Amino acid sequence: MSRGAHAAHANRNARSARSAGNTRTRRQPQQTWNVPAPNTGDGGRAGGYGTHATFAAPRLTFLNALRAEICKALSLKSTYVLLIINALLLPVGSALMAWAMAFLMSLDPATGTTTDDPQPVAESYMWGSASAFVPTCLLVTGILGVMAVTVEYSSSTIQSSLTANPRRVMFLNAKTLVTAALAFVSSLVGLLLAWAAAYALLSPVGMTPLADGEHALPWVSILGGALLLTAMAVLGVGLGGVCRSTMGGVFALVGLLIIAPSALSMASLAGDRFAWLQSVARCLPDQAASNVLTAGVDVVVSSSSTNVSIDVGSADAIAETTVAATPETSGLFEPTWWQSGLILLAWVVVAYAIGAIVVRRSDVK
């Protein structure tokens, strides 16, 4: 065979090989790994030398992202510490509030000594005691949400996390869902224990049943309190995504829950010109959460402690002093308990949306 015939034959073989390779590529849309199969000793007739085993690469799904975030969350000691603190503070605070009211109802208002026939307490106060420390635990679940994001940036594991899951919004959504689930379970367990503690301390004193407009209070105190703490965890995730620093995220959370309400409350007392700041303070997350927990019920007024006889003249004097010391509040925005819930939801949505945008567009370094 001549040299030209050899060249033409080689070109035809090369084109056939490329055509076969393209056909195989089109038939396999998923990424595959080809590895040599083990030798069976039959000369290659059943998977010996020259044969390959094909394995499909795992697909990136939201369920796989959830599993990864669960493993990361449960591998951190800070997660267990914050969840335990949250679950223990709620019953401890409830027990303190219930014990104080039970002790007060056992006192004789005339002599100040304990009596054998204490005054009964309204059941609404028991539910108020069960959720008394929810505003305090907002800071705990908020820190849980902040650290769920910032610990990855501080330990530089964010690079490997985004390499495994380059879809940053999916990554943040999976982390948020896991954090919210952990916060909800911890809060629900803590509130159920708080309810048990309040009932154990107030039932010997005696309780009057709920009034007609107070039947939503048990659901709001237990389930609503757990949802409020969960919402604050999601807000913390948003702040963590914005700050990407544990110290910065925690300081932003403290400023939002503690510093800003205190500053606005003090400024509103400076005069009638600054009374409108009270409306702004009522729209902050902590006061909004506290207003939601009341479910429109004034727990102090509905308590049977009003049955204790007092000097009417001294009560009128106290009322006049209180009115004189309080700035004019007419015309100010006073949201109802469900409006406060919507305000808190708006805080969570805005904070999380900003955090997701920052995580998606910013550099990980």
C-alpha positions as CSV (number, residue, x, y, z in Angstrom):
1,M,0.0,0.0,0.0
2,S,1.3,3.4,-1.0
3,R,2.1,6.2,1.5
4,G,-0.9,8.2,0.3
5,A,-3.3,5.3,0.9
6,H,-1.9,4.9,4.4
7,A,-2.6,8.6,5.1
8,A,-6.1,8.4,3.8
9,H,-6.8,5.3,5.8
10,A,-5.6,7.0,9.0
11,N,-7.7,10.1,8.4
12,R,-10.8,8.0,8.0
13,N,-10.1,6.2,11.3
14,A,-9.6,9.5,13.1
15,R,-12.9,10.9,11.8
16,S,-14.7,7.7,12.8
17,A,-13.2,7.9,16.3
18,R,-14.2,11.6,16.7
19,S,-17.7,10.8,15.5
20,A,-18.1,8.0,17.9
21,G,-16.8,10.1,20.8
22,N,-19.3,12.9,20.0
23,T,-22.1,10.4,19.9
24,R,-21.2,9.0,23.3
25,T,-21.0,12.6,24.7
26,R,-24.4,13.5,23.4
27,R,-25.9,10.3,24.9
28,Q,-24.5,11.1,28.4
29,P,-25.8,14.5,29.7
30,Q,-24.6,13.8,33.2
31,Q,-21.0,13.9,34.3
32,T,-19.5,10.4,34.6
33,W,-16.4,8.8,36.0
34,N,-14.8,5.9,34.2
35,V,-12.6,3.6,36.3
36,P,-11.0,0.2,35.3
37,A,-13.1,-2.7,36.5
38,P,-11.3,-5.4,38.5
39,N,-9.8,-8.4,36.7
40,T,-12.0,-11.5,36.8
41,G,-9.3,-13.9,35.5
42,D,-11.3,-14.9,32.4
43,G,-9.2,-13.1,29.8
44,G,-11.4,-10.0,29.7
45,R,-14.6,-11.7,28.7
46,A,-16.6,-10.6,31.8
47,G,-15.2,-7.2,32.8
48,G,-11.5,-8.0,32.7
49,Y,-8.8,-5.8,31.4
50,G,-9.9,-3.2,28.9
51,T,-13.4,-2.7,30.3
52,H,-14.6,0.3,32.4
53,A,-17.3,0.8,35.1
54,T,-19.3,4.1,34.8
55,F,-20.6,6.0,37.9
56,A,-22.8,9.1,37.7
57,A,-21.7,12.2,39.6
58,P,-24.0,13.2,42.5
59,R,-26.4,16.0,41.6
60,L,-26.6,19.2,43.6
61,T,-30.1,19.4,45.2
62,F,-31.6,21.3,48.1
63,L,-32.0,18.2,50.1
64,N,-28.3,17.5,49.9
65,A,-27.6,21.1,50.9
66,L,-29.9,20.6,53.9
67,R,-28.0,17.5,55.0
68,A,-24.7,19.3,54.8
69,E,-26.0,22.2,56.9
70,I,-27.4,19.8,59.5
71,C,-24.0,18.2,59.8
72,K,-22.2,21.5,60.2
73,A,-24.7,22.9,62.7
74,L,-24.6,19.8,64.9
75,S,-20.8,19.8,64.8
76,L,-20.5,23.2,66.6
77,K,-20.5,23.5,70.4
78,S,-21.9,27.0,70.2
79,T,-25.1,25.5,68.7
80,Y,-25.7,23.2,71.7
81,V,-24.8,25.9,74.2
82,L,-27.2,28.5,72.8
83,L,-30.0,26.0,72.3
84,I,-29.7,24.8,75.9
85,I,-29.5,28.4,77.3
86,N,-32.7,29.2,75.3
87,A,-34.5,26.1,76.6
88,L,-33.5,26.8,80.2
89,L,-34.0,30.5,80.5
90,L,-37.7,30.3,79.5
91,P,-38.8,28.0,82.4
92,V,-36.5,29.8,84.9
93,G,-38.0,33.2,84.0
94,S,-41.5,31.7,84.2
95,A,-40.9,30.2,87.6
96,L,-39.6,33.5,88.9
97,M,-42.6,35.4,87.7
98,A,-45.1,32.8,89.0
99,W,-43.4,32.5,92.4
100,A,-43.5,36.3,92.8
101,M,-47.2,36.4,92.1
102,A,-48.0,33.5,94.3
103,F,-46.1,35.0,97.1
104,L,-47.8,38.4,96.6
105,M,-51.2,36.8,96.6
106,S,-50.4,35.0,99.9
107,L,-49.8,38.3,101.7
108,D,-52.4,40.1,103.8
109,P,-52.6,43.7,102.4
110,A,-53.5,45.1,105.8
111,T,-50.8,43.5,107.9
112,G,-48.2,42.3,105.3
113,T,-48.2,38.8,106.8
114,T,-48.9,35.5,105.0
115,T,-52.4,34.2,105.2
116,D,-53.9,30.7,104.8
117,D,-56.5,31.9,102.2
118,P,-54.5,33.5,99.4
119,Q,-56.2,35.6,96.6
120,P,-56.8,33.6,93.4
121,V,-54.8,34.6,90.3
122,A,-56.3,35.0,86.8
123,E,-55.3,32.3,84.4
124,S,-54.1,34.9,82.0
125,Y,-51.3,35.8,84.3
126,M,-50.1,32.2,84.2
127,W,-49.8,32.3,80.4
128,G,-48.1,35.7,80.7
129,S,-45.6,34.2,83.1
130,A,-45.0,31.3,80.7
131,S,-43.9,33.7,78.0
132,A,-42.3,36.3,80.2
133,F,-38.7,35.6,79.1
134,V,-39.4,35.4,75.4
135,P,-38.2,39.0,74.9
136,T,-35.0,38.1,76.8
137,C,-34.4,35.0,74.7
138,L,-34.7,36.9,71.5
139,L,-31.1,37.8,71.9
140,V,-30.1,34.2,72.4
141,T,-31.8,32.9,69.2
142,G,-30.6,36.0,67.3
143,I,-27.0,35.2,68.3
144,L,-27.6,31.6,67.1
145,G,-28.6,32.9,63.7
146,V,-25.7,35.3,63.5
147,M,-23.1,32.6,64.3
148,A,-24.7,30.1,61.9
149,V,-23.3,32.4,59.1
150,T,-20.3,34.2,60.6
151,V,-18.6,31.1,61.9
152,E,-18.0,30.0,58.3
153,Y,-16.3,33.3,57.5
154,S,-14.2,33.4,60.6
155,S,-13.0,29.9,60.2
156,S,-12.5,30.3,56.4
157,T,-14.7,27.2,55.7
158,I,-16.9,29.4,53.6
159,Q,-14.6,28.8,50.6
160,S,-15.0,25.0,50.8
161,S,-18.7,25.4,51.4
162,L,-19.3,27.5,48.3
163,T,-17.0,25.2,46.3
164,A,-19.2,22.3,47.2
165,N,-22.4,24.4,46.7
166,P,-21.7,27.3,44.4
167,R,-25.4,28.3,44.5
168,R,-25.1,30.8,47.2
169,V,-28.8,31.6,47.7
170,M,-29.5,27.8,48.0
171,F,-26.6,27.6,50.5
172,L,-28.0,30.4,52.6
173,N,-31.6,29.1,52.4
174,A,-30.6,25.7,53.6
175,K,-28.6,27.1,56.5
176,T,-31.5,29.4,57.4
177,L,-34.0,26.5,57.4
178,V,-31.8,24.3,59.6
179,T,-31.2,27.2,62.1
180,A,-34.9,28.1,62.2
181,A,-35.8,24.4,62.9
182,L,-33.3,24.1,65.7
183,A,-34.5,27.4,67.2
184,F,-38.2,26.4,67.0
185,V,-37.7,23.0,68.7
186,S,-35.6,24.5,71.5
187,S,-38.1,27.4,72.0
188,L,-41.1,25.1,72.0
189,V,-39.5,22.7,74.5
190,G,-38.6,25.7,76.7
191,L,-42.1,27.2,76.6
192,L,-43.8,23.9,77.4
193,L,-41.5,23.6,80.5
194,A,-42.3,27.3,81.3
195,W,-46.0,26.5,81.2
196,A,-45.5,23.5,83.5
197,A,-43.5,25.6,86.0
198,A,-46.0,28.4,86.1
199,Y,-48.9,26.0,86.5
200,A,-47.2,24.1,89.3
201,L,-46.6,27.3,91.3
202,L,-49.9,29.0,90.7
203,S,-52.3,26.1,90.8
204,P,-52.1,25.8,94.7
205,V,-53.0,29.5,94.9
206,G,-56.0,29.1,92.7
207,M,-56.8,30.5,89.3
208,T,-59.8,32.1,87.7
209,P,-60.7,30.9,84.2
210,L,-59.9,32.9,81.1
211,A,-62.4,35.6,80.0
212,D,-64.2,35.5,76.6
213,G,-61.6,37.7,74.9
214,E,-58.6,35.8,76.3
215,H,-58.9,32.4,74.7
216,A,-56.2,33.1,72.1
217,L,-53.6,33.8,74.9
218,P,-52.5,30.1,75.4
219,W,-51.8,29.7,71.6
220,V,-50.0,33.0,71.4
221,S,-47.9,32.4,74.5
222,I,-46.7,28.9,73.5
223,L,-46.8,28.6,69.8
224,G,-46.6,32.3,69.1
225,G,-43.6,32.6,71.4
226,A,-41.8,29.8,69.7
227,L,-42.4,31.4,66.3
228,L,-41.2,34.8,67.5
229,L,-37.9,33.3,68.7
230,T,-37.6,31.4,65.4
231,A,-38.2,34.7,63.5
232,M,-35.4,36.3,65.4
233,A,-33.1,33.5,64.5
234,V,-33.8,34.2,60.8
235,L,-33.2,37.9,61.4
236,G,-29.9,37.0,62.9
237,V,-29.0,35.0,59.8
238,G,-29.6,38.1,57.8
239,L,-27.5,40.2,60.0
240,G,-24.7,37.6,59.9
241,G,-24.8,37.7,56.1
242,V,-24.5,41.5,56.1
243,C,-21.7,41.8,58.7
244,R,-19.9,38.4,58.0
245,S,-18.3,38.9,61.4
246,T,-19.4,37.5,64.7
247,M,-18.6,40.6,66.7
248,G,-20.2,42.9,64.2
249,G,-23.3,40.8,63.8
250,V,-23.8,40.4,67.6
251,F,-23.2,44.1,68.1
252,A,-25.8,45.0,65.5
253,L,-28.3,42.6,67.1
254,V,-27.6,44.1,70.6
255,G,-28.1,47.6,69.1
256,L,-31.4,46.6,67.5
257,L,-32.8,44.9,70.6
258,I,-31.4,46.8,73.5
259,I,-29.6,50.0,72.7
260,A,-32.0,51.5,70.2
261,P,-35.2,50.9,72.3
262,S,-33.5,52.4,75.4
263,A,-32.2,55.4,73.5
264,L,-35.6,56.1,71.9
265,S,-37.5,55.7,75.2
266,M,-35.2,58.1,77.0
267,A,-35.4,60.7,74.1
268,S,-39.2,60.5,74.1
269,L,-39.2,61.7,77.7
270,A,-37.3,64.9,76.9
271,G,-40.5,66.8,76.0
272,D,-43.7,66.8,73.9
273,R,-41.7,67.5,70.8
274,F,-40.0,64.1,71.0
275,A,-43.1,62.1,72.0
276,W,-43.4,60.8,68.5
277,L,-40.3,58.7,69.2
278,Q,-42.5,56.4,71.2
279,S,-44.2,55.3,68.0
280,V,-40.8,54.5,66.5
281,A,-39.8,52.5,69.6
282,R,-43.0,50.5,69.4
283,C,-42.0,49.4,65.8
284,L,-38.7,47.9,67.0
285,P,-38.4,44.1,67.1
286,D,-38.3,43.8,70.9
287,Q,-41.4,45.9,71.7
288,A,-43.2,44.4,68.7
289,A,-42.6,40.9,70.1
290,S,-43.7,41.9,73.6
291,N,-46.9,43.4,72.2
292,V,-47.6,40.2,70.2
293,L,-47.3,38.0,73.4
294,T,-50.1,40.0,75.1
295,A,-52.7,38.8,72.4
296,G,-54.6,42.0,73.1
297,V,-55.0,41.1,76.8
298,D,-53.9,43.4,79.7
299,V,-52.5,40.7,81.9
300,V,-51.9,43.0,84.9
301,V,-55.4,44.4,84.9
302,S,-57.1,41.0,84.4
303,S,-55.2,39.5,87.3
304,S,-57.1,38.9,90.5
305,S,-54.5,41.1,92.2
306,T,-56.9,43.9,91.6
307,N,-59.2,42.3,94.2
308,V,-56.8,43.3,96.9
309,S,-58.2,46.3,98.8
310,I,-56.1,49.5,98.6
311,D,-56.6,53.0,99.7
312,V,-58.5,54.8,97.0
313,G,-57.1,58.2,97.8
314,S,-53.5,57.0,97.5
315,A,-54.3,55.2,94.2
316,D,-55.8,58.4,92.8
317,A,-52.7,60.3,93.8
318,I,-50.4,57.7,92.1
319,A,-52.6,57.9,89.0
320,E,-52.4,61.7,88.9
321,T,-48.6,61.6,89.3
322,T,-48.2,59.0,86.6
323,V,-50.3,61.1,84.1
324,A,-48.3,64.2,85.0
325,A,-45.0,62.5,84.4
326,T,-46.0,60.8,81.2
327,P,-45.8,62.8,77.9
328,E,-48.9,63.4,75.8
329,T,-49.5,60.2,73.9
330,S,-52.6,61.3,71.9
331,G,-52.1,60.8,68.1
332,L,-49.2,58.4,68.5
333,F,-49.1,55.1,66.6
334,E,-50.0,52.3,69.0
335,P,-50.1,49.0,67.0
336,T,-52.3,46.2,68.0
337,W,-50.8,42.8,68.8
338,W,-51.3,41.4,65.3
339,Q,-50.0,44.6,63.7
340,S,-46.9,44.2,65.8
341,G,-46.6,40.7,64.4
342,L,-46.6,42.0,60.9
343,I,-44.0,44.7,61.8
344,L,-41.7,42.0,63.2
345,L,-42.2,39.9,60.1
346,A,-41.2,42.9,57.9
347,W,-38.0,43.3,60.0
348,V,-37.2,39.7,59.3
349,V,-37.9,39.8,55.6
350,V,-35.9,43.0,55.0
351,A,-32.9,41.8,57.1
352,Y,-32.8,38.4,55.4
353,A,-33.2,39.8,51.9
354,I,-30.3,42.2,52.5
355,G,-28.2,39.4,53.9
356,A,-28.9,37.2,50.9
357,I,-27.9,39.9,48.5
358,V,-24.6,40.6,50.3
359,V,-23.8,36.8,50.5
360,R,-24.6,36.4,46.8
361,R,-22.6,39.4,45.4
362,S,-19.7,39.9,47.8
363,D,-16.4,38.2,47.7
364,V,-15.8,35.5,50.4
365,K,-12.5,37.0,51.4
